Amino acid sequence: MKLIHSGKVRDVYEDRGDIILVASDRVSVYDVILPTPIPDKGKVLTQLSLWWFEQLTDIVPNHVISATDVPAEFEGRAVRCKALKMVQVECIARGYLAGLGLKEYERDQAVSGIALPEGLLEGSQLPEPIFTPTTKAQLGEHDEFITFADVVKQEGEGVAEDLKKITLDVYKRGAEIARARGVVIADTKLEFGWDAEGVLTLGDEVLTSDSSRFWPLDEWQPGRTQFAFDKQFVRDWAAGTGWDKKAPAPEVPQHVVDVTRARYIEAYEKITGRSW
């Protein structure tokens, strides 16, 4: 295998014309990789993605070729995939107000140029899910909000419409399934690419604790910070350290590692109904 890219979380290899996508235990916050891994994180992300890909096949084709035809040392955390020419847009769907979306709303009463009602709070459910794309930044740089018109300008109207529709359809399906299992999916990020036949294909990961915000439904309450089944616990710890959000990042204490690992696993178990 040939290593062709190492990202914040995933390493990408080329093998026999296919892509081997390996999810590491690395964790990043504020676009900086932390020096301390979260044990089993890569395996949890991979297995949750594979479960979701199966739930979404009627909405959009995905890049998965095999979850078993991978090198033994990567078993459980790697997927053999189609090689895709990636669309240079981060496709984000938001159903609730949180994170950078909340900051945009507080400043502009809009997110990605989409006007929202007055009076929304942190954690508020939006009247309907919205498509809020961002740029696709290089490692160490930050994604920036763009508007749907920007996506049209970059990708063409037809592709932009497809990206928006598929992103919202995936989010709605995922949010409905997760809600029935006691989990709110506040928002999620998707990545798409073109396969060898020119088909728009869902790639990377889907509806995981790294690409989404997961909250327990029975504790959801607008107007405050929500309990998070994702890496928000690490973000909150990092924000309280006084760190300047630039590399190098500080070591993560063991109790933060342990809690974060437990939350990743709890989200997996709640959503899939499977025991880790």
C-alpha positions as CSV (number, residue, x, y, z in Angstrom):
1,M,0.0,0.0,0.0
2,K,1.1,3.6,-0.6
3,L,0.2,6.3,1.8
4,I,-1.2,9.2,-0.2
5,H,-2.7,11.5,2.5
6,S,-2.7,11.8,6.3
7,G,-5.5,13.9,7.6
8,K,-6.6,15.1,11.0
9,V,-8.2,11.7,11.8
10,R,-7.9,9.4,8.7
11,D,-5.0,8.1,6.7
12,V,-5.6,7.3,3.1
13,Y,-3.7,4.6,1.2
14,E,-3.8,3.4,-2.4
15,D,-4.0,-0.3,-2.9
16,R,-4.7,-2.1,-6.2
17,G,-6.4,0.9,-7.6
18,D,-8.7,1.2,-4.6
19,I,-8.5,3.5,-1.6
20,I,-7.9,2.1,1.9
21,L,-9.4,4.6,4.4
22,V,-8.0,4.1,7.9
23,A,-9.6,5.8,10.9
24,S,-7.0,6.5,13.6
25,D,-7.5,7.2,17.2
26,R,-6.3,10.8,16.7
27,V,-8.6,13.6,17.9
28,S,-8.6,17.2,16.6
29,V,-10.2,20.3,18.0
30,Y,-10.1,23.8,16.4
31,D,-8.5,22.1,13.4
32,V,-5.5,21.1,15.5
33,I,-4.6,17.4,16.2
34,L,-4.2,16.8,19.9
35,P,-1.1,14.8,21.0
36,T,-3.2,12.3,23.0
37,P,-5.3,9.6,21.2
38,I,-8.7,8.3,22.3
39,P,-8.5,4.4,22.4
40,D,-10.9,2.6,20.0
41,K,-12.1,5.9,18.5
42,G,-11.2,4.9,15.0
43,K,-12.9,1.6,15.2
44,V,-16.1,3.2,16.7
45,L,-16.2,5.8,13.9
46,T,-15.6,3.1,11.2
47,Q,-18.3,0.7,12.5
48,L,-20.8,3.5,13.0
49,S,-20.2,4.8,9.5
50,L,-20.6,1.4,8.0
51,W,-24.0,1.0,9.8
52,W,-25.2,4.3,8.6
53,F,-24.1,3.7,5.0
54,E,-26.4,0.7,5.0
55,Q,-29.3,2.9,6.1
56,L,-28.8,5.4,3.4
57,T,-28.2,3.4,0.2
58,D,-31.6,4.4,-1.3
59,I,-30.7,8.1,-0.9
60,V,-27.2,8.2,-2.3
61,P,-24.5,5.7,-3.4
62,N,-21.5,5.4,-1.1
63,H,-17.8,4.7,-1.6
64,V,-17.6,1.4,0.3
65,I,-16.3,-1.6,-1.5
66,S,-15.5,-3.9,1.5
67,A,-15.0,-3.6,5.2
68,T,-13.2,-7.0,5.4
69,D,-10.8,-6.9,2.4
70,V,-8.3,-4.7,4.3
71,P,-4.8,-5.3,5.8
72,A,-5.0,-7.3,9.0
73,E,-3.3,-4.6,11.1
74,F,-6.2,-2.2,10.2
75,E,-9.0,-4.6,10.9
76,G,-12.1,-2.9,12.3
77,R,-10.9,0.6,11.6
78,A,-10.4,0.5,7.8
79,V,-12.6,0.4,4.7
80,R,-11.7,-0.5,1.1
81,C,-13.3,2.3,-1.0
82,K,-13.8,3.5,-4.5
83,A,-11.4,6.3,-5.5
84,L,-13.3,9.5,-5.7
85,K,-12.6,12.9,-7.1
86,M,-13.7,14.9,-4.1
87,V,-16.0,17.9,-4.3
88,Q,-14.2,20.9,-2.7
89,V,-17.1,21.8,-0.4
90,E,-17.9,20.7,3.1
91,C,-21.6,19.9,3.0
92,I,-23.2,20.7,6.4
93,A,-26.8,20.2,7.5
94,R,-28.1,21.9,10.7
95,G,-31.3,21.1,12.4
96,Y,-30.4,22.8,15.7
97,L,-28.4,25.9,16.6
98,A,-24.9,25.1,18.0
99,G,-21.2,25.7,17.5
100,L,-20.2,28.0,14.8
101,G,-23.7,28.2,13.5
102,L,-24.8,29.7,16.8
103,K,-22.0,32.3,16.6
104,E,-23.1,33.2,13.0
105,Y,-26.7,33.5,14.1
106,E,-25.8,35.7,17.1
107,R,-23.9,38.0,14.8
108,D,-26.1,38.1,11.7
109,Q,-29.4,36.3,12.6
110,A,-28.4,34.1,9.7
111,V,-26.2,31.2,8.9
112,S,-24.5,30.8,5.4
113,G,-26.8,33.6,4.2
114,I,-30.0,31.9,5.4
115,A,-32.1,34.2,7.6
116,L,-33.4,32.6,10.8
117,P,-36.2,33.7,13.2
118,E,-35.5,36.1,16.1
119,G,-35.2,34.7,19.6
120,L,-33.5,31.4,19.0
121,L,-31.2,30.1,21.7
122,E,-28.2,27.8,22.0
123,G,-29.7,24.3,21.2
124,S,-32.9,25.6,19.7
125,Q,-34.4,23.4,17.0
126,L,-34.6,25.3,13.7
127,P,-37.9,25.6,11.8
128,E,-36.5,23.2,9.3
129,P,-33.0,21.8,8.6
130,I,-30.8,24.1,6.6
131,F,-27.8,23.6,4.3
132,T,-24.8,25.6,5.5
133,P,-21.8,24.7,3.4
134,T,-18.2,25.7,4.2
135,T,-14.9,25.8,2.4
136,K,-12.7,22.7,2.6
137,A,-9.6,23.9,4.3
138,Q,-6.2,22.3,4.3
139,L,-4.8,20.7,7.4
140,G,-4.1,23.4,10.1
141,E,-6.4,25.9,8.4
142,H,-10.0,26.7,9.2
143,D,-13.2,26.0,7.2
144,E,-15.1,29.2,6.4
145,F,-18.9,29.6,5.9
146,I,-20.0,30.1,2.3
147,T,-23.4,30.5,0.8
148,F,-25.4,28.3,-1.5
149,A,-24.7,30.9,-4.2
150,D,-21.0,30.4,-3.7
151,V,-21.4,26.6,-4.2
152,V,-23.4,27.3,-7.4
153,K,-20.6,29.6,-8.6
154,Q,-17.9,26.9,-7.8
155,E,-19.7,23.7,-8.8
156,G,-22.6,24.8,-11.1
157,E,-26.3,25.0,-10.3
158,G,-27.1,21.4,-11.0
159,V,-24.4,20.0,-8.8
160,A,-25.1,22.5,-6.1
161,E,-28.8,21.6,-6.0
162,D,-27.8,17.9,-5.8
163,L,-25.4,18.5,-2.9
164,K,-28.0,20.5,-1.0
165,K,-30.8,17.9,-1.5
166,I,-28.7,14.9,-0.7
167,T,-27.2,16.5,2.4
168,L,-30.6,17.4,3.8
169,D,-32.1,14.1,2.9
170,V,-29.3,12.2,4.6
171,Y,-29.6,14.5,7.7
172,K,-33.4,14.1,7.9
173,R,-33.2,10.3,7.6
174,G,-30.4,10.1,10.2
175,A,-32.1,12.5,12.6
176,E,-35.4,10.5,12.4
177,I,-33.7,7.2,13.0
178,A,-31.5,8.6,15.9
179,R,-34.4,10.4,17.5
180,A,-36.4,7.2,17.7
181,R,-33.4,5.8,19.7
182,G,-33.1,8.7,22.0
183,V,-30.4,10.7,20.3
184,V,-30.7,14.2,18.8
185,I,-28.4,14.8,15.7
186,A,-28.0,18.6,15.9
187,D,-25.9,18.9,12.8
188,T,-23.7,16.9,10.5
189,K,-20.9,17.3,7.9
190,L,-20.8,15.2,4.7
191,E,-18.3,14.9,1.9
192,F,-19.0,13.9,-1.7
193,G,-17.0,13.0,-4.7
194,W,-17.3,11.7,-8.2
195,D,-16.6,8.0,-8.9
196,A,-15.0,6.6,-12.1
197,E,-18.5,6.7,-13.8
198,G,-19.1,10.3,-12.9
199,V,-21.7,9.4,-10.2
200,L,-22.0,11.7,-7.2
201,T,-21.0,9.5,-4.3
202,L,-21.0,9.8,-0.5
203,G,-17.5,9.4,0.9
204,D,-15.4,9.8,4.0
205,E,-17.5,9.1,7.1
206,V,-21.2,9.6,7.7
207,L,-23.2,10.6,10.8
208,T,-20.4,9.8,13.3
209,S,-19.4,11.4,16.6
210,D,-16.7,13.3,14.8
211,S,-18.8,14.6,11.9
212,S,-22.0,15.3,13.9
213,R,-23.2,16.7,17.2
214,F,-25.1,14.0,19.2
215,W,-27.2,15.0,22.2
216,P,-29.4,12.8,24.5
217,L,-33.0,13.5,23.6
218,D,-34.3,13.2,27.2
219,E,-31.8,15.9,28.3
220,W,-32.1,18.3,25.4
221,Q,-33.1,21.8,26.6
222,P,-32.6,25.0,24.5
223,G,-30.9,27.9,26.2
224,R,-27.8,26.0,27.6
225,T,-24.9,23.9,26.5
226,Q,-26.1,20.4,25.8
227,F,-24.6,17.1,27.0
228,A,-22.7,15.8,24.1
229,F,-22.0,12.2,22.8
230,D,-19.3,13.5,20.6
231,K,-15.9,15.3,21.0
232,Q,-17.5,18.4,22.4
233,F,-16.3,17.2,25.8
234,V,-12.7,17.5,24.5
235,R,-13.5,20.9,22.9
236,D,-14.8,22.2,26.3
237,W,-11.8,20.9,28.1
238,A,-9.4,22.5,25.6
239,A,-11.3,25.8,25.7
240,G,-10.8,25.9,29.5
241,T,-7.0,25.4,29.4
242,G,-6.1,28.8,28.1
243,W,-4.5,27.2,25.0
244,D,-4.4,29.6,22.1
245,K,-5.9,27.0,19.7
246,K,-2.7,26.8,17.7
247,A,-0.3,23.8,17.3
248,P,1.2,22.3,19.4
249,A,-1.8,21.4,21.5
250,P,-1.6,20.3,25.2
251,E,-1.7,16.7,26.3
252,V,-5.2,15.5,27.2
253,P,-5.7,14.3,30.8
254,Q,-6.6,10.7,31.3
255,H,-10.1,11.4,32.7
256,V,-10.9,13.5,29.6
257,V,-9.7,10.6,27.4
258,D,-11.8,8.1,29.4
259,V,-15.0,10.1,29.3
260,T,-14.6,10.9,25.6
261,R,-14.1,7.2,24.8
262,A,-17.2,6.2,26.8
263,R,-19.3,8.8,25.1
264,Y,-18.2,7.7,21.6
265,I,-19.2,4.1,22.6
266,E,-22.5,5.1,24.1
267,A,-23.5,7.0,21.0
268,Y,-22.6,3.9,18.9
269,E,-24.6,1.6,21.1
270,K,-27.7,3.9,21.3
271,I,-27.9,4.5,17.6
272,T,-27.1,1.0,16.3
273,G,-28.7,-1.0,19.1
274,R,-25.5,-3.1,19.1
275,S,-23.1,-3.8,22.0
276,W,-19.6,-2.5,21.6
